[in-house]
Amino acid sequence: MIVVVDSGIWISAIEFGGTPAIAIEKVLQAGGLAISLEIEEEVFRVLQDKFGRNPQMLQRRLGPPERWTEFTATQRMTAWWNAQ
């Protein structure tokens, strides 16, 4: 099974934890997570604009941008989530 996690769920999980975070953990453990580049971009934009997350901090968690082409959006968000 493949699950697409909406940007709102990602944002809630990252900022508040709880049920959204548990859901993401379960999907990650099952290995069926999919995310589009558009969802990833929205998550980062909202985290920066609404919650004041530092873009450099987000970038550090993902590694240098030149490495990003090696990863899909799903892999980048999974890596970022696991670094939390």
N, CA, C and O atoms as CSV, one atom per row, in Angstrom:
chain,resi,resn,atom,element,x,y,z
A,1,MET,N,N,0.849,-1.172,0.000
A,1,MET,CA,C,0.000,0.000,0.000
A,1,MET,C,C,0.894,1.234,0.000
A,1,MET,O,O,1.905,1.277,0.702
A,2,ILE,N,N,0.521,2.227,-0.782
A,2,ILE,CA,C,1.231,3.497,-0.823
A,2,ILE,C,C,0.303,4.582,-0.287
A,2,ILE,O,O,-0.867,4.653,-0.665
A,3,VAL,N,N,0.830,5.419,0.590
A,3,VAL,CA,C,0.052,6.476,1.227
A,3,VAL,C,C,0.656,7.825,0.874
A,3,VAL,O,O,1.867,8.017,0.982
A,4,VAL,N,N,-0.186,8.758,0.453
A,4,VAL,CA,C,0.236,10.133,0.226
A,4,VAL,C,C,-0.231,10.939,1.424
A,4,VAL,O,O,-1.421,10.966,1.739
A,5,VAL,N,N,0.709,11.596,2.091
A,5,VAL,CA,C,0.392,12.390,3.276
A,5,VAL,C,C,0.251,13.844,2.855
A,5,VAL,O,O,1.183,14.433,2.308
A,6,ASP,N,N,-0.901,14.412,3.107
A,6,ASP,CA,C,-1.213,15.798,2.782
A,6,ASP,C,C,-0.287,16.753,3.546
A,6,ASP,O,O,0.205,16.420,4.624
A,7,SER,N,N,-0.059,17.927,2.983
A,7,SER,CA,C,0.827,18.914,3.618
A,7,SER,C,C,0.348,19.290,5.017
A,7,SER,O,O,1.165,19.506,5.913
A,8,GLY,N,N,-0.954,19.367,5.211
A,8,GLY,CA,C,-1.485,19.716,6.536
A,8,GLY,C,C,-1.133,18.689,7.596
A,8,GLY,O,O,-0.881,19.039,8.749
A,9,ILE,N,N,-1.116,17.432,7.210
A,9,ILE,CA,C,-0.739,16.366,8.149
A,9,ILE,C,C,0.740,16.471,8.485
A,9,ILE,O,O,1.122,16.359,9.650
A,10,TRP,N,N,1.590,16.691,7.455
A,10,TRP,CA,C,3.025,16.871,7.701
A,10,TRP,C,C,3.259,18.031,8.661
A,10,TRP,O,O,4.005,17.899,9.631
A,11,ILE,N,N,2.626,19.160,8.393
A,11,ILE,CA,C,2.832,20.362,9.207
A,11,ILE,C,C,2.368,20.120,10.634
A,11,ILE,O,O,3.073,20.465,11.582
A,12,SER,N,N,1.186,19.530,10.798
A,12,SER,CA,C,0.689,19.229,12.145
A,12,SER,C,C,1.610,18.270,12.879
A,12,SER,O,O,1.878,18.443,14.068
A,13,ALA,N,N,2.091,17.263,12.171
A,13,ALA,CA,C,2.988,16.282,12.796
A,13,ALA,C,C,4.285,16.938,13.244
A,13,ALA,O,O,4.764,16.679,14.349
A,14,ILE,N,N,4.851,17.777,12.402
A,14,ILE,CA,C,6.128,18.419,12.709
A,14,ILE,C,C,5.975,19.434,13.836
A,14,ILE,O,O,6.814,19.497,14.735
A,15,GLU,N,N,4.923,20.215,13.793
A,15,GLU,CA,C,4.751,21.282,14.777
A,15,GLU,C,C,4.118,20.824,16.085
A,15,GLU,O,O,4.469,21.329,17.152
A,16,PHE,N,N,3.185,19.867,16.013
A,16,PHE,CA,C,2.396,19.535,17.201
A,16,PHE,C,C,2.474,18.079,17.631
A,16,PHE,O,O,2.082,17.745,18.750
A,17,GLY,N,N,2.977,17.202,16.756
A,17,GLY,CA,C,3.067,15.783,17.117
A,17,GLY,C,C,1.698,15.128,17.112
A,17,GLY,O,O,0.902,15.350,16.200
A,18,GLY,N,N,1.425,14.329,18.120
A,18,GLY,CA,C,0.120,13.701,18.282
A,18,GLY,C,C,-0.219,12.697,17.199
A,18,GLY,O,O,0.657,12.026,16.655
A,19,THR,N,N,-1.513,12.606,16.892
A,19,THR,CA,C,-2.013,11.638,15.924
A,19,THR,C,C,-1.363,11.775,14.552
A,19,THR,O,O,-1.012,10.754,13.960
A,20,PRO,N,N,-1.183,12.989,14.011
A,20,PRO,CA,C,-0.512,13.085,12.717
A,20,PRO,C,C,0.902,12.488,12.735
A,20,PRO,O,O,1.307,11.815,11.786
A,21,ALA,N,N,1.638,12.735,13.807
A,21,ALA,CA,C,2.998,12.190,13.911
A,21,ALA,C,C,2.971,10.666,13.999
A,21,ALA,O,O,3.809,9.990,13.403
A,22,ILE,N,N,2.019,10.138,14.732
A,22,ILE,CA,C,1.878,8.681,14.853
A,22,ILE,C,C,1.554,8.081,13.488
A,22,ILE,O,O,2.096,7.040,13.117
A,23,ALA,N,N,0.668,8.739,12.743
A,23,ALA,CA,C,0.297,8.249,11.410
A,23,ALA,C,C,1.505,8.214,10.487
A,23,ALA,O,O,1.715,7.232,9.775
A,24,ILE,N,N,2.303,9.281,10.495
A,24,ILE,CA,C,3.485,9.316,9.640
A,24,ILE,C,C,4.475,8.233,10.046
A,24,ILE,O,O,5.054,7.570,9.186
A,25,GLU,N,N,4.674,8.047,11.343
A,25,GLU,CA,C,5.577,6.993,11.814
A,25,GLU,C,C,5.134,5.629,11.307
A,25,GLU,O,O,5.960,4.837,10.854
A,26,LYS,N,N,3.840,5.350,11.380
A,26,LYS,CA,C,3.334,4.052,10.929
A,26,LYS,C,C,3.547,3.857,9.428
A,26,LYS,O,O,3.927,2.775,8.982
A,27,VAL,N,N,3.300,4.912,8.660
A,27,VAL,CA,C,3.504,4.811,7.210
A,27,VAL,C,C,4.981,4.622,6.900
A,27,VAL,O,O,5.332,3.822,6.033
A,28,LEU,N,N,5.853,5.350,7.598
A,28,LEU,CA,C,7.293,5.207,7.367
A,28,LEU,C,C,7.766,3.800,7.701
A,28,LEU,O,O,8.591,3.231,6.986
A,29,GLN,N,N,7.245,3.241,8.784
A,29,GLN,CA,C,7.634,1.887,9.166
A,29,GLN,C,C,7.182,0.867,8.129
A,29,GLN,O,O,7.863,-0.129,7.886
A,30,ALA,N,N,6.029,1.123,7.522
A,30,ALA,CA,C,5.503,0.201,6.513
A,30,ALA,C,C,6.193,0.392,5.162
A,30,ALA,O,O,6.117,-0.478,4.294
A,31,GLY,N,N,6.867,1.536,4.988
A,31,GLY,CA,C,7.605,1.781,3.762
A,31,GLY,C,C,6.748,2.159,2.577
A,31,GLY,O,O,7.170,1.972,1.435
A,32,GLY,N,N,5.554,2.688,2.809
A,32,GLY,CA,C,4.672,3.006,1.696
A,32,GLY,C,C,4.362,4.478,1.557
A,32,GLY,O,O,3.255,4.835,1.152
A,33,LEU,N,N,5.318,5.352,1.886
A,33,LEU,CA,C,5.066,6.787,1.844
A,33,LEU,C,C,5.379,7.358,0.471
A,33,LEU,O,O,6.409,7.040,-0.124
A,34,ALA,N,N,4.484,8.202,-0.030
A,34,ALA,CA,C,4.714,8.924,-1.283
A,34,ALA,C,C,4.384,10.391,-1.047
A,34,ALA,O,O,3.438,10.715,-0.328
A,35,ILE,N,N,5.157,11.264,-1.646
A,35,ILE,CA,C,4.916,12.699,-1.517
A,35,ILE,C,C,5.319,13.367,-2.822
A,35,ILE,O,O,6.303,12.980,-3.452
A,36,SER,N,N,4.559,14.359,-3.215
A,36,SER,CA,C,4.893,15.086,-4.443
A,36,SER,C,C,5.804,16.258,-4.102
A,36,SER,O,O,5.872,16.698,-2.955
A,37,LEU,N,N,6.489,16.744,-5.104
A,37,LEU,CA,C,7.340,17.915,-4.927
A,37,LEU,C,C,6.502,19.109,-4.476
A,37,LEU,O,O,6.964,19.919,-3.673
A,38,GLU,N,N,5.283,19.224,-4.982
A,38,GLU,CA,C,4.405,20.337,-4.599
A,38,GLU,C,C,4.040,20.292,-3.117
A,38,GLU,O,O,4.003,21.329,-2.454
A,39,ILE,N,N,3.770,19.091,-2.593
A,39,ILE,CA,C,3.475,18.971,-1.162
A,39,ILE,C,C,4.703,19.333,-0.349
A,39,ILE,O,O,4.607,20.062,0.638
A,40,GLU,N,N,5.859,18.827,-0.761
A,40,GLU,CA,C,7.099,19.135,-0.049
A,40,GLU,C,C,7.337,20.643,-0.007
A,40,GLU,O,O,7.654,21.193,1.047
A,41,GLU,N,N,7.185,21.304,-1.140
A,41,GLU,CA,C,7.405,22.748,-1.198
A,41,GLU,C,C,6.428,23.493,-0.307
A,41,GLU,O,O,6.806,24.454,0.364
A,42,GLU,N,N,5.170,23.057,-0.295
A,42,GLU,CA,C,4.171,23.713,0.560
A,42,GLU,C,C,4.498,23.536,2.037
A,42,GLU,O,O,4.365,24.479,2.818
A,43,VAL,N,N,4.921,22.344,2.424
A,43,VAL,CA,C,5.293,22.088,3.817
A,43,VAL,C,C,6.406,23.043,4.245
A,43,VAL,O,O,6.318,23.670,5.301
A,44,PHE,N,N,7.445,23.151,3.433
A,44,PHE,CA,C,8.571,24.009,3.784
A,44,PHE,C,C,8.168,25.484,3.797
A,44,PHE,O,O,8.605,26.245,4.660
A,45,ARG,N,N,7.336,25.882,2.839
A,45,ARG,CA,C,6.894,27.276,2.787
A,45,ARG,C,C,6.093,27.622,4.040
A,45,ARG,O,O,6.333,28.657,4.660
A,46,VAL,N,N,5.154,26.774,4.413
A,46,VAL,CA,C,4.317,27.043,5.585
A,46,VAL,C,C,5.152,27.005,6.858
A,46,VAL,O,O,4.972,27.845,7.739
A,47,LEU,N,N,6.064,26.037,6.964
A,47,LEU,CA,C,6.913,25.978,8.163
A,47,LEU,C,C,7.743,27.246,8.308
A,47,LEU,O,O,7.965,27.723,9.421
A,48,GLN,N,N,8.197,27.786,7.195
A,48,GLN,CA,C,8.984,29.021,7.238
A,48,GLN,C,C,8.105,30.234,7.494
A,48,GLN,O,O,8.394,31.034,8.383
A,49,ASP,N,N,7.026,30.375,6.717
A,49,ASP,CA,C,6.209,31.590,6.766
A,49,ASP,C,C,5.316,31.665,8.004
A,49,ASP,O,O,5.228,32.716,8.638
A,50,LYS,N,N,4.664,30.580,8.347
A,50,LYS,CA,C,3.689,30.607,9.436
A,50,LYS,C,C,4.299,30.282,10.795
A,50,LYS,O,O,3.882,30.825,11.818
A,51,PHE,N,N,5.287,29.393,10.798
A,51,PHE,CA,C,5.839,28.933,12.070
A,51,PHE,C,C,7.253,29.434,12.329
A,51,PHE,O,O,7.859,29.110,13.350
A,52,GLY,N,N,7.772,30.225,11.399
A,52,GLY,CA,C,9.077,30.837,11.611
A,52,GLY,C,C,10.243,29.875,11.606
A,52,GLY,O,O,11.299,30.176,12.164
A,53,ARG,N,N,10.068,28.725,10.986
A,53,ARG,CA,C,11.188,27.783,10.909
A,53,ARG,C,C,12.266,28.390,10.022
A,53,ARG,O,O,11.977,28.962,8.971
A,54,ASN,N,N,13.475,28.259,10.450
A,54,ASN,CA,C,14.621,28.801,9.750
A,54,ASN,C,C,14.935,27.950,8.518
A,54,ASN,O,O,15.154,26.745,8.642
A,55,PRO,N,N,14.960,28.571,7.318
A,55,PRO,CA,C,15.260,27.785,6.108
A,55,PRO,C,C,16.615,27.098,6.171
A,55,PRO,O,O,16.775,26.001,5.636
A,56,GLN,N,N,17.593,27.725,6.815
A,56,GLN,CA,C,18.908,27.097,6.927
A,56,GLN,C,C,18.842,25.850,7.799
A,56,GLN,O,O,19.516,24.858,7.522
A,57,MET,N,N,18.021,25.899,8.867
A,57,MET,CA,C,17.874,24.732,9.731
A,57,MET,C,C,17.221,23.595,8.948
A,57,MET,O,O,17.640,22.442,9.046
A,58,LEU,N,N,16.190,23.931,8.168
A,58,LEU,CA,C,15.536,22.906,7.362
A,58,LEU,C,C,16.521,22.320,6.364
A,58,LEU,O,O,16.554,21.109,6.147
A,59,GLN,N,N,17.310,23.176,5.768
A,59,GLN,CA,C,18.290,22.745,4.770
A,59,GLN,C,C,19.365,21.858,5.411
A,59,GLN,O,O,19.767,20.851,4.828
A,60,ARG,N,N,19.827,22.233,6.608
A,60,ARG,CA,C,20.842,21.428,7.298
A,60,ARG,C,C,20.327,20.016,7.555
A,60,ARG,O,O,21.067,19.040,7.432
A,61,ARG,N,N,19.059,19.924,7.912
A,61,ARG,CA,C,18.490,18.597,8.192
A,61,ARG,C,C,18.440,17.732,6.940
A,61,ARG,O,O,18.538,16.507,7.020
A,62,LEU,N,N,18.289,18.364,5.794
A,62,LEU,CA,C,18.207,17.621,4.531
A,62,LEU,C,C,19.561,17.413,3.884
A,62,LEU,O,O,19.698,16.570,2.997
A,63,GLY,N,N,20.553,18.155,4.304
A,63,GLY,CA,C,21.853,18.087,3.657
A,63,GLY,C,C,21.954,19.162,2.593
A,63,GLY,O,O,20.979,19.866,2.328
A,64,PRO,N,N,23.115,19.297,1.983
A,64,PRO,CA,C,23.328,20.353,1.000
A,64,PRO,C,C,22.429,20.172,-0.229
A,64,PRO,O,O,22.198,19.044,-0.666
A,65,PRO,N,N,21.921,21.279,-0.786
A,65,PRO,CA,C,21.004,21.185,-1.936
A,65,PRO,C,C,21.571,20.411,-3.112
A,65,PRO,O,O,20.814,19.784,-3.853
A,66,GLU,N,N,22.887,20.439,-3.301
A,66,GLU,CA,C,23.454,19.707,-4.433
A,66,GLU,C,C,23.241,18.199,-4.296
A,66,GLU,O,O,23.315,17.474,-5.288
A,67,ARG,N,N,22.981,17.723,-3.089
A,67,ARG,CA,C,22.695,16.305,-2.881
A,67,ARG,C,C,21.240,15.970,-3.185
A,67,ARG,O,O,20.915,14.809,-3.434
A,68,TRP,N,N,20.370,16.958,-3.168
A,68,TRP,CA,C,18.939,16.692,-3.272
A,68,TRP,C,C,18.564,15.974,-4.544
A,68,TRP,O,O,17.614,15.191,-4.551
A,69,THR,N,N,19.287,16.220,-5.628
A,69,THR,CA,C,18.937,15.565,-6.879
A,69,THR,C,C,19.102,14.051,-6.793
A,69,THR,O,O,18.582,13.315,-7.631
A,70,GLU,N,N,19.826,13.593,-5.779
A,70,GLU,CA,C,20.005,12.157,-5.586
A,70,GLU,C,C,18.774,11.515,-4.957
A,70,GLU,O,O,18.625,10.293,-4.972
A,71,PHE,N,N,17.893,12.346,-4.405
A,71,PHE,CA,C,16.757,11.836,-3.648
A,71,PHE,C,C,15.444,12.293,-4.256
A,71,PHE,O,O,15.360,13.361,-4.862
A,72,THR,N,N,14.433,11.478,-4.086
A,72,THR,CA,C,13.089,11.904,-4.441
A,72,THR,C,C,12.556,12.766,-3.303
A,72,THR,O,O,13.127,12.783,-2.213
A,73,ALA,N,N,11.483,13.468,-3.551
A,73,ALA,CA,C,10.854,14.266,-2.492
A,73,ALA,C,C,10.482,13.373,-1.319
A,73,ALA,O,O,10.625,13.785,-0.168
A,74,THR,N,N,10.011,12.168,-1.582
A,74,THR,CA,C,9.652,11.242,-0.510
A,74,THR,C,C,10.866,10.918,0.338
A,74,THR,O,O,10.772,10.915,1.566
A,75,GLN,N,N,11.992,10.647,-0.278
A,75,GLN,CA,C,13.199,10.323,0.480
A,75,GLN,C,C,13.667,11.518,1.296
A,75,GLN,O,O,14.109,11.350,2.433
A,76,ARG,N,N,13.580,12.722,0.739
A,76,ARG,CA,C,14.011,13.915,1.474
A,76,ARG,C,C,13.122,14.154,2.684
A,76,ARG,O,O,13.625,14.427,3.773
A,77,MET,N,N,11.809,14.056,2.512
A,77,MET,CA,C,10.914,14.289,3.642
A,77,MET,C,C,11.075,13.189,4.686
A,77,MET,O,O,11.000,13.465,5.884
A,78,THR,N,N,11.293,11.953,4.256
A,78,THR,CA,C,11.524,10.863,5.196
A,78,THR,C,C,12.800,11.117,5.996
A,78,THR,O,O,12.813,10.935,7.213
A,79,ALA,N,N,13.855,11.529,5.332
A,79,ALA,CA,C,15.121,11.837,6.016
A,79,ALA,C,C,14.933,12.988,6.985
A,79,ALA,O,O,15.441,12.950,8.105
A,80,TRP,N,N,14.209,14.007,6.563
A,80,TRP,CA,C,13.971,15.164,7.436
A,80,TRP,C,C,13.160,14.737,8.649
A,80,TRP,O,O,13.467,15.124,9.776
A,81,TRP,N,N,12.122,13.938,8.417
A,81,TRP,CA,C,11.273,13.471,9.514
A,81,TRP,C,C,12.102,12.652,10.504
A,81,TRP,O,O,11.981,12.838,11.715
A,82,ASN,N,N,12.929,11.760,10.003
A,82,ASN,CA,C,13.736,10.917,10.885
A,82,ASN,C,C,14.781,11.699,11.659
A,82,ASN,O,O,15.246,11.237,12.701
A,83,ALA,N,N,15.159,12.874,11.171
A,83,ALA,CA,C,16.153,13.697,11.859
A,83,ALA,C,C,15.529,14.522,12.981
A,83,ALA,O,O,16.250,15.120,13.780
A,84,GLN,N,N,14.219,14.561,13.052
A,84,GLN,CA,C,13.530,15.357,14.069
A,84,GLN,C,C,13.880,14.876,15.467
A,84,GLN,O,O,13.392,15.431,16.452
